[in-house]
Amino acid sequence: MISTISDICSSSKNSLLTTATRLLSAPPRTQSSKSKPNLNLGLLNIEDACFDVGASASTTAVNDDHEYIAPTLPRDSRAPCPGLNTLANHGYIPRSGRQIEFIPLVCAIMQVYNISLPLALLLSVPGFLIYAQWEMCWVSEFESSLRIPSLPSISYTLTLSSLSSFGPGLKIAHRASLVHPNYPSQCPDKVMVEEVLELKSKTETESGRVGGELSLEDLARLRVSRERESDLESKKCRLDKVHEQVALGESALTWLLFAQKASISELSSSLSSSSSPPSIPLSYFTQWFGEERIPDGWTRPANTIGLLDARKMAGVVQQEINRQR
């Protein structure tokens, strides 16, 4: 075996290609949902590895590998998080929602949503530490095609549905979600999505302004409405600090990703003035939260969303929520 490999390695490039074609009888590797980036990487190489993910910066250039496909198989696994489910539905992470590896997930978050490495790590590490599991595989797909026995391979992977479990402490799922019920759920509640549209329509009727967009005030009003429905207004039933921050982060990232401004500085300046207030197109909200897909016509933020940007925006959302209460 060793001498055969040595002979192949010493042959010319053309001979190697011919030998490989004859032995493997397999087509060249292409970038598909089954392809996996090299995982033998340190954190410093994650940004370089992200270029292998092939994520599109907009929906106008999505290739066949990243076409939207809703989960239909019984084994398809989804989380109470539209951001992760969207990545799975477009094939940036395994479409099954299972056996998700850490580095490909971080890369997909960074590339699709233009999120910085520190923020992508903050969004990914807790889920892996709490929910990921060790798995052992004895024969890889490539080795089995060669009939070569392999040593056991150990992987540390995440299943999306595990994130839906409720509980105290560091469990991520929480009550008063924007479009998920107060029990473990893997898909958005269509009734709750419709309630967003009804709430928006009611607000427009009362204020006299019409438009298919959600303002920051609308988003805060929706959050307060969910808290009231979940009986969270009394101090005894309030979300704990961890879940309160998770809920705030959900609203803050939604705003930073989809509000019609290019940067956090523009968002902040618009919020402090009465002219040209930023807003989220209602179609973006319903497609991302309701269908868990990249909204039609959406392009990722022009500037990378950093950890401080998200923290600052969460504070702005909190102020607006306090004003609505």
VENUR-V198359 format. One record per helix or strand of 3 or more residues. SS is the DSSP state (alpha for helix, beta for strand). FROM is the first residue (numbers start at 1). LEN is the number of residues. If there is no record, write none. Layout:
# VENUR-V198359
[[SS/FROM/LEN] [SS/FROM/LEN]]
This chain:
# VENUR-V198359
[[alpha/2/9] [alpha/13/12] [alpha/43/10] [alpha/59/3] [alpha/64/3] [alpha/82/8] [alpha/102/12] [alpha/117/15] [beta/133/5] [alpha/141/6] [beta/153/6] [alpha/160/5] [alpha/190/18] [alpha/216/14] [alpha/235/3] [alpha/241/18] [alpha/264/8] [alpha/282/10] [alpha/307/18]]
